[in-house]
Amino acid sequence: MFRETRELNTKLSCNKAEEEFGISRGGLNRLENGKVDPTFSTIWKASEATGKKLSEIIYAVEQLLDEDFSLTD
């Protein structure tokens, strides 16, 4: 989700995204590949860097998830 937003909406390179998000290349890679759960501040930085409202980021994630998805399963 983050990679698509970065590539389609901002044209930020990985290096520029790392700088804007304030995370390492490895951290960005893990985030974009869904290997880590981002902190609230990382999501906020991503929204600022991509020019999206935080609510738009959350909505996009909700649209990608199955109706039966739950963090408590």
C-alpha positions in Angstrom: 0.0 0.0 0.0 2.7 2.5 0.9 4.8 1.6 -2.1 1.9 2.1 -4.5 1.0 5.4 -2.9 4.7 6.5 -3.0 5.2 5.5 -6.6 1.8 6.5 -8.1 1.1 9.7 -6.2 4.4 11.2 -5.4 7.0 9.8 -7.7 9.3 9.8 -4.6 12.4 7.6 -5.0 13.3 5.2 -2.2 16.1 7.6 -1.1 13.7 10.6 -1.0 11.0 8.6 0.7 13.5 7.4 3.4 14.4 11.0 4.0 10.8 12.2 4.1 9.6 9.3 6.3 12.6 9.5 8.5 13.3 5.8 8.3 16.1 3.7 6.9 16.1 2.0 3.5 15.7 -1.4 5.3 12.8 0.1 7.4 11.1 1.4 4.3 11.5 -1.9 2.5 10.0 -3.8 5.5 7.2 -1.3 5.7 6.4 -1.4 2.0 6.5 -5.2 2.0 4.2 -5.5 5.0 6.8 -7.2 7.2 6.4 -4.6 10.0 3.5 -2.7 11.6 4.2 1.0 11.2 4.0 3.3 14.2 1.4 6.1 14.2 4.1 8.6 13.6 5.4 6.7 10.6 2.0 6.6 9.1 1.6 10.3 9.7 5.0 11.0 8.1 4.0 8.9 5.1 0.8 10.8 4.7 2.7 14.1 4.8 5.3 12.8 2.4 2.7 11.5 -0.1 0.5 14.6 0.2 -2.4 12.4 1.4 -4.6 13.1 4.5 -4.1 10.5 7.2 -7.8 9.6 6.8 -7.1 8.8 3.2 -4.3 6.5 4.1 -6.5 4.7 6.7 -9.3 4.4 4.2 -7.0 2.9 1.6 -5.9 0.3 4.0 -9.5 -0.5 5.0 -10.3 -1.0 1.3 -7.5 -3.5 0.9 -8.5 -5.7 3.8 -11.1 -8.4 3.6 -14.4 -7.8 5.5 -13.5 -10.6 7.9 -10.1 -9.1 8.8 -9.4 -8.7 12.5 -6.3 -8.0 14.4 -7.6 -10.0 17.3 -8.2 -13.3 15.5 
